[in-house]
């Protein structure tokens, strides 16, 4: 939110943006003050900066194999005494995790407690013309600096990727960037159906408001159904096979994944 204000305040003004967004101007100015004077931050925040640098060092030295327990044990062995829950909190926040025995499973957060759009597709992944039906989803890539995520929007008619975004955060900004690209690339089409799963990113207020303002019709699948967004899953699989796995390189982070994509 702070970044959004920084990028748009020259056009709209800080006060005007804060009246629309759920943030007080004083909160914004406080965040900018702490950004320019890090010593004013809380002791916990300053300690977190030190701990995360050590956590990242140990995790990368292990070739991204260590999980919370082993990172915590190594920190104590190195004389850095920190609570295990702190290590767990920071690793989760920075998308660092160890290897799994067997095949790991990534589960994106979903919302079951809010009103959602109906499923207008019902597994009928076909289209008679461009901009009739788009499907949206994102996948994940493990890099030496943590997890990286790539969001796609695909036009069903031509099986074409019309919007995409690579990010190190699995948030609304990531999927919003892909949506904005698709809308601009297709010259602001009207009445196109946008189908996604129930990930919180796609059900966020900002995302759904953007679709409404752009004349895009929301369609949301059911929970826990792997076939409900099957075409997007197929594109994700091809992307992992033809780009991520095929190049057989150790990905460093967002920049090289974005370049390859």
C-alpha positions as CSV (number, residue, x, y, z in Angstrom):
1,X,0.0,0.0,0.0
2,X,2.9,2.4,0.8
3,X,4.4,1.6,-2.6
4,X,1.1,2.3,-4.3
5,X,0.9,5.7,-2.7
6,X,4.5,6.5,-3.6
7,X,3.8,5.7,-7.2
8,X,0.5,7.7,-7.5
9,X,0.8,10.6,-5.1
10,X,2.3,12.9,-7.7
11,X,-0.9,12.5,-9.8
12,X,-3.6,12.3,-7.1
13,X,-2.0,13.6,-3.9
14,X,-1.3,11.6,-0.7
15,X,-4.4,12.9,1.2
16,X,-6.8,12.0,-1.6
17,X,-5.4,8.5,-2.0
18,X,-5.6,7.9,1.8
19,X,-9.3,8.9,1.8
20,X,-9.9,6.0,-0.7
21,X,-7.6,3.4,0.7
22,X,-8.0,2.0,4.2
23,X,-4.9,3.8,5.6
24,X,-4.6,7.1,7.6
25,X,-2.2,9.7,6.2
26,X,-0.3,9.6,9.6
27,X,0.3,5.9,9.1
28,X,1.8,6.5,5.7
29,X,4.0,9.4,6.9
30,X,5.1,7.2,9.9
31,X,6.1,4.4,7.5
32,X,8.1,6.8,5.3
33,X,9.8,8.2,8.4
34,X,10.8,4.7,9.6
35,X,12.0,4.0,6.0
36,X,14.4,7.0,6.1
37,X,15.4,6.5,9.7
38,X,15.6,2.8,10.4
39,X,16.9,3.4,13.9
40,X,13.5,4.6,14.9
41,X,11.9,1.2,14.3
42,X,11.0,-1.1,17.2
43,X,13.7,-3.4,18.6
44,X,11.8,-6.4,17.4
45,X,11.9,-5.1,13.8
46,X,15.6,-4.3,14.0
47,X,16.3,-7.8,15.5
48,X,14.3,-9.3,12.7
49,X,16.6,-7.7,10.1
50,X,19.6,-9.4,11.7
51,X,17.9,-12.7,12.2
52,X,16.6,-13.0,8.6
53,X,20.1,-12.3,7.2
54,X,21.4,-15.2,9.3
55,X,18.5,-17.4,8.4
56,X,18.9,-16.7,4.7
57,X,22.7,-17.4,4.9
58,X,22.2,-20.8,6.6
59,X,19.2,-21.7,4.4
60,X,21.2,-20.9,1.2
61,X,24.3,-22.7,2.5
62,X,22.1,-25.8,2.8
63,X,21.1,-25.4,-0.9
64,X,17.6,-24.6,0.3
65,X,17.3,-27.9,2.0
66,X,17.0,-26.9,5.7
67,X,13.6,-26.3,7.3
68,X,12.8,-24.3,10.5
69,X,14.1,-26.9,12.9
70,X,17.5,-27.3,11.3
71,X,18.0,-23.6,10.6
72,X,17.2,-22.9,14.3
73,X,19.6,-25.6,15.4
74,X,22.4,-24.2,13.2
75,X,21.8,-20.7,14.5
76,X,22.2,-21.8,18.1
77,X,25.3,-23.8,17.1
78,X,26.7,-20.5,15.7
79,X,26.0,-18.7,18.9
80,X,22.9,-16.9,17.8
81,X,20.3,-17.5,20.4
82,X,16.8,-17.0,19.0
83,X,13.4,-18.6,19.7
84,X,12.4,-21.3,17.3
85,X,9.0,-19.6,16.8
86,X,10.9,-16.5,15.6
87,X,12.7,-18.5,13.0
88,X,9.5,-20.1,11.9
89,X,7.7,-16.8,11.6
90,X,10.5,-15.2,9.5
91,X,11.0,-18.1,7.2
92,X,7.3,-18.3,6.5
93,X,7.1,-14.5,5.9
94,X,10.0,-14.7,3.4
95,X,8.7,-17.9,1.7
96,X,11.6,-20.1,2.8
97,X,11.0,-23.7,3.5
98,X,13.0,-26.9,3.5
99,X,12.7,-29.9,1.3
100,X,9.9,-32.4,1.8
101,X,10.0,-36.1,2.0
102,X,8.0,-37.4,-1.0
103,X,6.2,-35.0,-3.3
104,X,5.5,-31.6,-1.7
105,X,2.2,-30.0,-2.1
106,X,1.6,-26.3,-2.3
107,X,-1.8,-25.1,-1.2
108,X,-2.9,-21.5,-2.0
109,X,-5.2,-19.8,0.6
110,X,-8.9,-19.7,-0.2
111,X,-11.8,-17.9,1.3
112,X,-15.0,-19.8,2.2
113,X,-16.4,-17.0,4.4
114,X,-17.3,-14.4,1.8
115,X,-19.7,-14.1,-1.1
116,X,-18.2,-15.2,-4.4
117,X,-19.2,-15.2,-8.0
118,X,-20.9,-18.2,-9.5
119,X,-19.1,-20.8,-11.6
120,X,-20.1,-19.8,-15.2
121,X,-17.8,-22.3,-16.9
122,X,-18.7,-25.6,-15.2
123,X,-15.6,-27.3,-16.7
124,X,-16.6,-26.3,-20.3
125,X,-13.3,-25.0,-21.4
126,X,-14.1,-23.9,-24.9
127,X,-14.7,-20.5,-26.7
128,X,-16.1,-19.6,-30.1
129,X,-14.2,-16.3,-30.4
130,X,-11.4,-14.3,-28.7
131,X,-12.1,-12.6,-25.4
132,X,-15.0,-14.8,-24.7
133,X,-13.4,-16.7,-21.8
134,X,-10.2,-16.1,-19.9
135,X,-8.8,-18.4,-17.2
136,X,-6.4,-17.2,-14.5
137,X,-4.0,-19.1,-12.2
138,X,-0.5,-18.9,-10.9
139,X,2.3,-21.4,-10.2
140,X,5.5,-21.4,-8.1
141,X,9.2,-21.8,-8.7
142,X,11.8,-22.6,-6.1
143,X,14.9,-20.4,-6.3
144,X,18.0,-19.9,-4.2
145,X,16.5,-16.7,-2.7
146,X,13.1,-18.2,-2.0
147,X,9.8,-19.0,-3.7
148,X,8.9,-17.1,-6.9
149,X,5.4,-17.0,-8.3
150,X,4.2,-16.6,-11.9
151,X,0.6,-15.6,-12.6
152,X,-1.0,-16.2,-16.0
153,X,-4.2,-15.2,-17.8
154,X,-5.0,-17.3,-20.8
155,X,-7.5,-16.7,-23.6
156,X,-9.3,-19.9,-24.2
157,X,-10.0,-19.3,-27.9
158,X,-6.4,-19.3,-29.0
159,X,-4.9,-20.9,-25.9
160,X,-2.8,-17.7,-25.7
161,X,-1.3,-16.1,-22.7
162,X,-2.6,-12.5,-22.7
163,X,-1.3,-11.5,-19.3
164,X,1.5,-12.6,-16.9
165,X,3.5,-11.4,-14.0
166,X,6.5,-12.9,-12.0
167,X,6.8,-11.9,-8.4
168,X,8.4,-13.0,-5.1
169,X,5.1,-12.3,-3.3
170,X,1.9,-14.4,-3.7
171,X,-0.4,-11.4,-3.4
172,X,-3.1,-9.4,-5.1
173,X,-0.6,-7.0,-6.7
174,X,0.9,-10.0,-8.7
175,X,-2.4,-11.2,-10.2
176,X,-3.6,-7.6,-10.7
177,X,-0.5,-6.9,-12.9
178,X,-1.4,-9.9,-15.1
179,X,-5.0,-8.7,-15.3
180,X,-4.0,-5.2,-16.2
181,X,-1.7,-6.5,-19.0
182,X,-4.5,-8.7,-20.4
183,X,-7.0,-5.9,-20.4
184,X,-4.6,-3.5,-22.1
185,X,-3.2,-6.1,-24.6
186,X,-6.8,-7.0,-25.7
187,X,-7.9,-3.3,-26.0
188,X,-10.2,-3.3,-23.0
189,X,-12.7,-6.0,-24.1
190,X,-16.2,-6.1,-22.6
191,X,-18.2,-9.0,-21.2
192,X,-15.3,-11.4,-21.2
193,X,-15.7,-14.1,-18.6
194,X,-12.7,-14.4,-16.2
195,X,-12.6,-17.8,-14.5
196,X,-10.3,-18.5,-11.5
197,X,-10.1,-20.7,-8.4
198,X,-11.0,-19.4,-4.9
199,X,-7.6,-18.1,-4.1
200,X,-7.8,-15.0,-1.8
201,X,-5.8,-13.0,-4.4
202,X,-8.6,-13.4,-7.0
203,X,-11.4,-12.7,-4.4
204,X,-9.8,-9.6,-3.0
205,X,-11.9,-6.4,-3.2
206,X,-9.3,-4.6,-5.4
207,X,-9.3,-7.4,-7.9
208,X,-13.0,-7.8,-8.2
209,X,-13.6,-4.1,-8.3
210,X,-11.1,-3.9,-11.2
211,X,-13.0,-6.5,-13.1
212,X,-16.3,-4.8,-12.5
213,X,-14.9,-1.4,-13.6
214,X,-13.4,-3.0,-16.8
215,X,-16.5,-4.9,-17.8
216,X,-15.0,-8.3,-17.0
217,X,-17.4,-10.9,-15.7
218,X,-16.1,-12.9,-12.7
219,X,-16.5,-16.7,-12.6
220,X,-15.1,-18.6,-9.6
221,X,-14.7,-22.4,-9.3
222,X,-15.5,-24.7,-6.4
223,X,-13.1,-25.5,-3.5
224,X,-10.7,-28.3,-3.7
225,X,-11.5,-29.4,-7.3
226,X,-8.4,-30.0,-9.4
227,X,-10.5,-30.3,-12.6
228,X,-12.4,-27.0,-12.1
229,X,-9.6,-24.9,-13.6
230,X,-8.0,-27.6,-15.7
231,X,-6.8,-25.6,-18.6
232,X,-4.9,-23.2,-16.4
233,X,-3.3,-26.1,-14.6
234,X,-2.3,-27.5,-18.0
235,X,-0.6,-24.2,-19.0
236,X,1.2,-24.1,-15.6
237,X,2.5,-27.6,-16.3
238,X,3.7,-26.7,-19.7
239,X,5.4,-23.6,-18.3
240,X,7.2,-25.7,-15.7
241,X,8.2,-28.3,-18.3
242,X,9.3,-26.1,-21.2
243,X,10.8,-23.2,-19.2
244,X,11.7,-23.9,-15.6
245,X,12.7,-27.6,-15.8
246,X,13.9,-27.7,-19.4
247,X,16.6,-25.0,-18.9
248,X,18.1,-27.1,-16.1
249,X,19.6,-24.2,-14.3
250,X,19.6,-23.1,-10.7
251,X,17.2,-20.2,-10.5
252,X,18.5,-17.2,-8.4
253,X,15.3,-15.2,-8.0
254,X,12.7,-13.0,-9.7
255,X,14.9,-11.4,-12.3
256,X,16.2,-14.5,-14.1
257,X,12.8,-16.3,-13.9
258,X,11.1,-13.2,-15.4
259,X,13.7,-13.0,-18.2
260,X,13.2,-16.7,-19.0
261,X,9.4,-16.4,-18.9
